[in-house]
Amino acid sequence: MVSSLLTLPSTFSRLNLLPKSSILIPFTYEALNSLKSHKQQRLRPLNHPLLYFPSSFNSSATHFSTSRNPVSSKSFDDDLVVLGIETSCDDTAAAIVRGNGEILSQVVSSQADLLARYGGVAPKMAEEAHSQVIDQVVQDTLDKAGLTGKELSAVAVTIGPGLSLCLRVGVQKARRVAGNFNLPIISVHHMEAHALVARLIEKELQFPFLALLISGGHNLLVLAHDLGHYTQLGTTIDDAIGEAFDKTAKWLGLDMRKSGGPAVEQLAQEGDAESVRFSIPMKQHKDCNFSYAGLKTQVKLAIASRNIDAKVPLLCASSQDRSSRADIAASFQRVAVLHLEERCERAVEWALKIEPSIKQLVVSGGVASNQYVRARLDQVVKKYSLQLVCPPPNLCTDNGVMVAWTGIENFRVGRYDPPPPANDPDDFMYDLRPRWPLGEEYAEGRSESRFLRSARVHPSLTSIVQASLQQQ
């Protein structure tokens, strides 16, 4: 077993993979204790420093389960304490979560003022904002939990997808904490974290399940077969729904300090959703991919035709002007969500053919906070006798809890790196994956209309995990 792991190609060395299910608790709990002891010896193969084996490792005494669901014990779950750090875009977030799902603390530093100033995310400005607050956010997270770094079991951090400049801030901080306290570090896929946080909230949620992940930068329909094993049924060919909400809010002159989505949702409640006849995107394409660029153009033209001046704040608008803005907001929201509904219906049908046992559709990501989105998608899943699972709004937007929990799920099955050095050299190359697919594309889901920017795309999480398992 050890010899086969040592021959893993460097592409897969970041994931210290054991079989996809779980390690029996006698090994896992002993491994956890050895990780928390600073005096234990660690075996670090010189040719693969990213592979970690606890000092208690004994291949002849270790047994692996073939069950889909990790074997766990209350004592193990209670002792496991993971710090999660998230800086993939415009919020600096951290949280501490126990293995049993108890959220000990969470802190989020918003960049709402920057969003309002620039009308969206400005990567360099976002990086500087992360750098200014990351130390305080992590310290506040520890203080609120009543813990010190010595009492942590591991550190989890988002390494992609996201903005490279922003990802770097979180990864650097995570490595400093892990290095200073001799803790293992867990690399987290941002979109997997959005999907898996639902398992923290809904204890009955088991693999397989269908997930719709919707945010400012992502529209993704995936079939979650198992931890680290996903099939991509559909994605965006241009803009994501969150981007469309943000631009609509900006063009309508709405307050962007709480992001565009909530602003549009609130104004839409005053409008007539049938008043502006926007066309539903991609009606002629019978796949599960998304496109919002055309709808954005329609909205912009509608705003121009009504002579709406975005420089005039909504609070200062005349009654007629406000009514026009509300009608556009409501009409846009209706069509944007109709596009989601149509794609989700097809995805449910495909997913049931692949995995007939699925019982839930998980909807997560920032746009999943929208109550209109939830209500409409709940009607979709009821047609197929499925359950809609949505995390609470504060766990839909980017947060540290989802990162910590995903770290816990991966730690349980042996996917983590050894403690990094206390100080990385100046020329250290950080493992950042700004464009990192979650799963492999479903054959029927490929669309001729799809515009895929393939340059510098990292191999998918699923392909890395599956290839690594085959090496064992």
Disulfide bonds with the S-S distance in Angstrom:
none
